[in-house]
Amino acid sequence: VVASTVVRDRLGDMLNRIGYGDNKRIGITRHGKVAAVLISAHELDLLDEIEMAVDVREAERILADPASEFIPWEQAEAELDAAESAR
């Protein structure tokens, strides 16, 4: 974990470590809290694969029992109105 001010000075070195080195993650903090993480392209690909698998599993679940996802129009309309009002 490194402070964002350090990243500005050492970004090139960090990218080399992540991209060509040990593939570790580097947390970047702002005001003492992790705000972002640098990861390798390989890890990003793995995350994308995991997200796709989760989406496929959810789609299969819904297709197996479409009625379980039914929302009456009145409820959907009320939720859309509430979301619009919150903006």
C-alpha positions in Angstrom: 0.0 0.0 0.0 1.4 3.4 -1.0 0.2 7.0 -0.8 -1.1 8.6 -3.9 1.7 11.2 -3.7 4.2 8.4 -4.0 2.4 7.0 -7.1 3.0 10.3 -8.9 6.7 10.0 -8.4 7.1 6.2 -9.0 4.3 5.2 -11.4 6.7 3.8 -14.0 8.5 1.6 -11.5 5.2 0.4 -10.1 3.8 -0.5 -13.5 7.0 -2.4 -14.3 6.7 -4.4 -11.0 3.0 -5.2 -11.6 3.2 -5.8 -15.4 6.5 -7.6 -15.7 7.3 -8.7 -12.1 5.6 -10.5 -9.4 2.0 -9.5 -10.4 1.3 -8.2 -6.9 -1.5 -5.6 -6.3 -0.5 -2.2 -5.1 -3.1 -0.4 -3.0 -3.1 3.4 -3.4 -4.3 5.4 -0.4 -5.8 8.9 -0.1 -6.1 10.4 3.3 -5.1 7.0 4.9 -7.8 4.9 3.1 -7.3 2.6 0.1 -8.9 4.5 -2.8 -7.7 2.3 -5.8 -5.6 -0.7 -6.6 -3.1 -1.2 -9.4 -3.3 -4.7 -10.8 -1.7 -6.5 -13.8 -3.5 -6.9 -17.0 -3.6 -10.7 -16.3 -5.4 -10.1 -13.0 -7.9 -7.8 -14.8 -8.6 -10.6 -17.4 -9.2 -13.0 -14.5 -11.6 -10.6 -12.9 -13.5 -10.2 -16.2 -13.8 -14.0 -16.5 -15.1 -14.2 -12.9 -17.7 -11.5 -13.6 -18.8 -13.2 -16.8 -19.2 -16.5 -15.0 -21.3 -14.8 -12.3 -23.5 -13.1 -14.9 -24.0 -16.4 -16.8 -24.9 -18.2 -13.6 -27.5 -15.5 -12.8 -28.9 -15.5 -16.3 -29.3 -19.3 -16.1 -31.0 -19.0 -12.8 -33.5 -16.5 -14.1 -34.1 -18.5 -17.3 -34.8 -21.6 -15.2 -37.6 -19.9 -13.3 -38.6 -16.6 -15.1 -41.6 -16.2 -12.8 -39.2 -15.7 -9.8 -38.1 -12.4 -11.3 -41.6 -11.1 -12.1 -42.3 -7.6 -10.8 -45.8 -6.1 -11.1 -45.8 -3.0 -13.4 -47.1 -0.8 -10.5 -44.0 -1.8 -8.4 -41.6 -1.3 -11.3 -43.2 2.1 -12.1 -42.9 3.2 -8.4 -39.3 2.2 -8.3 -38.5 4.0 -11.5 -40.3 7.1 -10.2 -38.4 7.0 -6.9 -35.0 6.6 -8.7 -35.9 9.5 -11.0 -36.8 11.7 -8.0 -33.6 10.8 -6.2 -31.5 12.3 -9.0 
